[in-house]
Amino acid sequence: MEKKYLKLFVDCLEKYRKLNDAEFGRLIRAALSYTATGVEVELMGREELLWDGMKLDIDRANKKYDDVCAIRSEAGKKGAEMRWQTHSKNSKSHLPYSKNGQEEEKEEEKEKEKEKEIKKKDASASGAIRYDQYRSAFIEECPSLPKPSEAGKWTAARKQAIRAKGMTPEEMRTVFAKVQRSDFLSGRSGRWSGCSLDWILKPANWQKIREGNYDNKGSQRTRSAPTYDLGALDEMDLTKL
């Protein structure tokens, strides 16, 4: 069941008191949009630094809401089964466990099995080593940034973000290296210090990094023209030198 509301507590006023009206408005608009669509809105001010915490609260609330809906749905199915006596031959025409209902249940079971397989792979030794290799690549290429927790403690969201990139640890090193070379992202410029592995993995940020939006400006110097006279050099008798 799609959720139609966003729960906000009054302590948000104190929590986000340092934001001006425009920043606060953009943050709330982003929260409403994310709740409705599941797609993150790109933010551009100080509110971006507070978005991760708010997104985590929204994800937790949505998970709790989905769990409640699932429990109610299961209770409704059991009640319908008792009312219509679905185990008898004459009850097969009723909706909950009719032919269509059984096919839907089979599809749900298949999806659950797929999810279990994914979780098993993540928990396996090979899965742990794979994520650990991504962690090592990040730490080695971005020594200026905070080290992420051990791979075994990574959240499902971080693992999914890694998988979504479709890149090997070695391929990701090139992106991490661009981050370290950037004075802004590495924190060397002193203008911002909020860069982290999770921030880098966000789709919008990832794209900007790869496109060079955060590269240092004017770092490449044009070579000066030679100061010597090439014509005079040709006329010299080099054998007498």
C-alpha positions as CSV (number, residue, x, y, z in Angstrom):
1,M,0.0,0.0,0.0
2,E,1.4,3.4,-1.0
3,K,2.1,5.7,1.8
4,K,0.3,9.1,1.5
5,Y,1.9,11.1,4.3
6,L,5.2,12.2,5.8
7,K,5.6,12.1,9.6
8,L,7.4,15.1,11.1
9,F,8.0,15.9,14.7
10,V,7.9,19.3,16.2
11,D,11.5,18.9,17.4
12,C,12.5,19.4,13.7
13,L,12.2,23.1,14.3
14,E,15.0,23.0,16.8
15,K,17.0,20.3,14.9
16,Y,17.0,22.4,11.7
17,R,17.0,25.9,13.3
18,K,20.3,26.9,11.6
19,L,18.7,26.6,8.2
20,N,17.1,29.7,6.7
21,D,13.6,29.6,5.3
22,A,14.6,28.8,1.7
23,E,16.9,25.9,2.9
24,F,14.3,24.6,5.3
25,G,11.7,24.7,2.5
26,R,13.9,22.8,0.1
27,L,14.6,20.2,2.7
28,I,10.9,19.6,3.4
29,R,10.1,19.6,-0.3
30,A,12.8,17.0,-0.9
31,A,11.4,14.8,2.0
32,L,7.9,14.9,0.6
33,S,9.1,14.1,-2.9
34,Y,11.2,11.2,-1.7
35,T,8.3,9.8,0.4
36,A,6.0,10.0,-2.6
37,T,8.4,8.7,-5.4
38,G,11.4,7.1,-3.7
39,V,13.7,9.3,-5.8
40,E,16.1,11.6,-4.1
41,V,16.0,15.3,-5.0
42,E,19.3,17.0,-5.6
43,L,20.0,19.7,-2.9
44,M,22.4,22.6,-3.2
45,G,22.7,24.3,0.2
46,R,23.4,23.6,3.8
47,E,20.3,21.4,3.8
48,E,22.2,18.8,1.8
49,L,24.4,18.1,4.9
50,L,21.2,17.2,6.9
51,W,19.5,15.2,4.2
52,D,21.1,11.9,5.0
53,G,19.8,11.9,8.5
54,M,16.3,12.8,7.4
55,K,16.3,10.2,4.6
56,L,17.3,7.5,7.2
57,D,14.3,8.5,9.3
58,I,12.0,8.3,6.3
59,D,13.3,4.9,5.3
60,R,12.8,3.6,8.8
61,A,9.2,5.0,8.9
62,N,8.4,3.5,5.5
63,K,9.8,0.1,6.5
64,K,7.6,0.1,9.7
65,Y,4.6,1.2,7.6
66,D,5.2,-1.6,5.1
67,D,5.5,-4.2,7.9
68,V,2.2,-3.1,9.4
69,C,0.5,-3.3,5.9
70,A,1.9,-6.8,5.4
71,I,0.6,-8.0,8.8
72,R,-2.8,-6.6,8.1
73,S,-2.9,-8.1,4.6
74,E,-1.9,-11.5,6.0
75,A,-4.6,-11.2,8.6
76,G,-7.2,-10.4,5.9
77,K,-6.2,-13.4,3.8
78,K,-6.6,-15.7,6.8
79,G,-10.0,-14.2,7.6
80,A,-11.1,-14.6,4.0
81,E,-9.9,-18.2,4.1
82,M,-12.0,-19.0,7.1
83,R,-15.1,-17.3,5.7
84,W,-15.0,-18.9,2.3
85,Q,-13.5,-22.3,3.3
86,T,-10.9,-22.1,0.6
87,H,-9.8,-25.7,1.1
88,S,-13.0,-27.1,-0.2
89,K,-13.6,-27.6,-3.9
90,N,-16.4,-25.2,-4.1
91,S,-14.3,-22.3,-2.8
92,K,-11.8,-22.2,-5.7
93,S,-13.8,-19.5,-7.5
94,H,-13.3,-17.0,-4.6
95,L,-10.5,-14.5,-4.9
96,P,-8.1,-15.1,-2.0
97,Y,-7.0,-18.6,-3.1
98,S,-8.5,-18.9,-6.6
99,K,-6.2,-19.8,-9.5
100,N,-5.1,-16.2,-10.0
101,G,-4.5,-15.9,-6.2
102,Q,-2.3,-19.0,-6.2
103,E,-0.3,-17.7,-9.2
104,E,0.3,-14.4,-7.4
105,E,1.4,-16.3,-4.3
106,K,3.9,-18.4,-6.3
107,E,5.4,-15.2,-7.8
108,E,5.7,-13.7,-4.3
109,E,7.5,-16.9,-3.1
110,K,9.9,-16.7,-6.0
111,E,10.7,-13.0,-5.1
112,K,11.3,-14.0,-1.5
113,E,13.6,-16.8,-2.6
114,K,15.6,-14.4,-4.8
115,E,16.0,-12.0,-1.8
116,K,17.2,-14.8,0.4
117,E,19.8,-15.8,-2.2
118,I,21.1,-12.2,-2.4
119,K,21.4,-12.1,1.4
120,K,23.2,-15.4,1.4
121,K,25.7,-14.2,-1.2
122,D,26.3,-11.0,0.8
123,A,26.9,-13.0,4.0
124,S,29.2,-15.5,2.3
125,A,33.0,-15.3,2.5
126,S,33.3,-14.3,-1.2
127,G,30.7,-11.5,-0.7
128,A,32.5,-10.2,2.3
129,I,35.8,-10.2,0.5
130,R,34.3,-8.4,-2.5
131,Y,32.9,-5.5,-0.4
132,D,36.2,-5.4,1.6
133,Q,38.0,-4.9,-1.7
134,Y,35.9,-1.8,-2.4
135,R,36.6,-0.6,1.1
136,S,40.3,-1.0,0.6
137,A,40.2,0.7,-2.7
138,F,38.5,3.7,-1.2
139,I,40.8,3.9,1.8
140,E,43.9,3.7,-0.4
141,E,42.8,6.2,-3.0
142,C,41.1,8.7,-0.6
143,P,43.4,9.0,2.5
144,S,42.0,12.4,3.2
145,L,38.4,11.2,3.8
146,P,36.9,9.3,6.8
147,K,37.4,5.5,6.7
148,P,34.1,3.6,6.3
149,S,33.3,0.9,8.8
150,E,34.3,-2.8,8.3
151,A,32.6,-4.3,5.2
152,G,30.8,-6.8,7.4
153,K,29.0,-3.9,9.1
154,W,27.9,-2.2,5.9
155,T,24.2,-1.4,5.5
156,A,22.1,-3.0,2.8
157,A,21.7,0.5,1.2
158,R,25.5,0.9,0.9
159,K,25.9,-2.5,-0.6
160,Q,23.1,-1.8,-3.1
161,A,24.7,1.4,-4.1
162,I,28.0,-0.4,-4.7
163,R,26.3,-3.1,-6.8
164,A,24.3,-0.5,-8.8
165,K,27.5,1.0,-10.2
166,G,28.4,-2.3,-11.9
167,M,32.1,-1.7,-11.5
168,T,35.0,-3.8,-10.1
169,P,37.0,-2.4,-7.2
170,E,39.9,-1.6,-9.6
171,E,37.5,0.3,-11.9
172,M,36.2,2.3,-9.0
173,R,39.7,3.3,-8.0
174,T,39.7,5.8,-10.9
175,V,36.7,7.6,-9.5
176,F,38.1,7.5,-5.9
177,A,41.4,8.9,-7.3
178,K,39.5,11.8,-8.9
179,V,37.9,12.6,-5.5
180,Q,41.3,12.7,-3.8
181,R,42.8,15.0,-6.5
182,S,39.9,17.4,-6.0
183,D,40.9,20.1,-3.5
184,F,37.2,20.7,-2.7
185,L,36.1,17.1,-2.2
186,S,39.3,16.1,-0.3
187,G,38.8,19.0,2.1
188,R,42.2,20.7,1.2
189,S,40.5,23.9,0.1
190,G,38.9,24.3,3.6
191,R,35.5,25.1,2.0
192,W,33.7,21.8,2.8
193,S,34.5,18.7,4.8
194,G,31.3,16.6,4.2
195,C,32.6,14.2,1.6
196,S,32.3,10.5,2.4
197,L,31.9,7.1,0.7
198,D,28.1,7.3,1.0
199,W,28.1,10.8,-0.4
200,I,30.2,9.7,-3.4
201,L,28.0,6.8,-4.1
202,K,24.9,8.9,-4.5
203,P,23.9,8.8,-8.2
204,A,23.9,12.6,-8.8
205,N,27.2,13.1,-7.0
206,W,28.8,10.1,-8.7
207,Q,27.8,11.5,-12.1
208,K,29.2,14.9,-11.3
209,I,32.5,13.4,-10.1
210,R,33.0,11.3,-13.3
211,E,32.1,14.3,-15.5
212,G,34.9,16.4,-13.8
213,N,32.6,19.0,-12.1
214,Y,34.8,18.9,-9.0
215,D,38.2,18.9,-10.7
216,N,40.6,21.6,-9.8
217,K,40.2,24.6,-12.1
218,G,43.2,26.1,-13.9
219,S,45.5,23.4,-12.6
220,Q,47.0,22.7,-16.1
221,R,49.5,25.3,-17.1
222,T,50.3,25.9,-20.8
223,R,53.8,25.4,-21.7
224,S,55.7,28.6,-22.6
225,A,57.3,28.9,-26.1
226,P,61.0,28.2,-26.4
227,T,63.2,31.3,-25.8
228,Y,66.0,30.3,-28.1
229,D,66.3,31.1,-31.8
230,L,65.8,27.9,-33.9
231,G,67.0,29.6,-37.0
232,A,70.3,30.6,-35.4
233,L,70.7,27.1,-34.1
234,D,70.5,25.7,-37.6
235,E,73.3,28.0,-38.8
236,M,75.7,26.9,-36.1
237,D,78.5,24.5,-36.8
238,L,77.9,22.0,-34.0
239,T,81.1,20.1,-34.8
240,K,83.1,23.0,-33.4
241,L,81.4,23.0,-30.0
